[in-house]
């Protein structure tokens, strides 16, 4: 009985340690050293018809999901071979965000000229 309890406690400690080590490792995978989910929106300059590829920007941990845009008259959400993108539709500025692979959202201020 004591051996079983000691083994269970050992597994629990090991699980917590491994989970903590994995969380610490995630911090080094941020694309930018000063990355902060509460930072100002990342500015994007685009043109009508041009696609901004979110994963290639280096501002998020891919794959991304759950795109949200304030004004779909300015940009459209599109799939590209390299992941999610925002395609300029008409001149204007809007805020868009995506959920990063680590669960955090990144906001982009997209200006289409």
C-alpha positions in Angstrom: 0.0 0.0 0.0 2.8 2.4 0.9 4.6 1.6 -2.3 1.5 2.3 -4.4 1.0 5.7 -2.7 4.7 6.6 -3.1 4.5 5.6 -6.8 1.4 7.7 -7.3 3.0 10.7 -5.6 6.1 10.3 -7.7 4.1 10.2 -10.9 2.2 13.3 -9.8 5.4 15.2 -9.1 6.9 14.0 -12.4 3.7 15.2 -14.3 3.8 18.6 -12.7 7.6 19.0 -13.4 7.2 18.0 -17.1 4.2 20.3 -17.5 6.1 23.2 -16.0 9.2 22.5 -18.2 7.0 22.5 -21.3 5.5 25.8 -20.3 8.9 27.3 -19.8 9.9 26.0 -23.2 7.0 27.8 -24.9 8.3 31.2 -23.9 11.3 30.7 -26.2 9.1 29.9 -29.2 7.6 33.4 -29.4 8.4 34.9 -32.8 9.4 38.2 -31.4 11.5 38.8 -28.2 9.3 41.6 -27.1 6.0 39.8 -28.0 3.2 40.7 -25.7 -0.5 39.8 -26.3 -1.4 43.2 -24.8 0.8 45.1 -27.2 -0.5 47.7 -29.7 -2.0 46.3 -32.9 0.6 45.2 -35.4 0.5 47.7 -38.3 0.0 46.2 -41.8 0.2 48.2 -45.0 -1.5 46.5 -47.9 -3.1 47.2 -51.3 -6.3 46.2 -52.9 -6.0 42.6 -54.1 -2.8 41.9 -52.1 -2.8 39.1 -49.4 -1.1 39.6 -46.1 0.0 36.2 -44.9 -0.4 36.0 -41.1 2.0 33.1 -40.4 4.8 34.6 -42.6 4.6 37.8 -40.6 6.4 36.3 -37.6 3.9 37.9 -35.3 2.0 34.7 -34.3 2.7 31.1 -33.4 1.1 29.0 -36.2 -1.2 27.5 -36.9 -3.7 30.2 -36.3 -7.5 30.0 -36.0 -10.6 32.1 -35.2 -10.0 35.2 -37.4 -12.1 38.2 -36.5 -12.2 41.5 -38.5 -14.1 44.6 -37.6 -14.8 45.6 -41.2 -15.2 42.9 -43.9 -15.6 45.6 -46.5 -11.9 46.4 -46.2 -10.4 42.9 -46.0 -11.5 39.3 -46.5 -10.2 36.3 -44.6 -8.6 33.8 -47.1 -6.8 30.5 -46.9 -3.4 30.3 -48.6 -0.9 27.5 -48.9 1.1 29.1 -46.1 -1.9 29.5 -43.8 -4.5 32.2 -43.1 -4.3 35.5 -44.8 -6.1 38.8 -45.1 -6.9 40.0 -48.6 -7.4 43.8 -49.2 -10.8 44.4 -50.8 -11.2 48.2 -50.7 -9.4 51.2 -49.4 -9.7 51.7 -45.6 -8.4 50.6 -42.2 -9.7 47.9 -40.0 -8.6 45.8 -37.0 -8.3 42.0 -37.4 -7.2 39.4 -34.9 -6.3 35.7 -34.9 -5.9 33.2 -32.2 -2.4 31.9 -32.1 -1.5 28.2 -31.5 -0.8 29.0 -27.8 -4.3 30.4 -27.4 -3.4 34.1 -27.3 -4.9 36.5 -29.8 -2.8 38.9 -31.9 -4.4 42.1 -33.2 -3.4 43.6 -36.6 -4.3 47.1 -37.8 -4.6 46.6 -41.6 -4.6 49.7 -43.8 -5.5 49.0 -47.4 -4.4 51.7 -49.9 
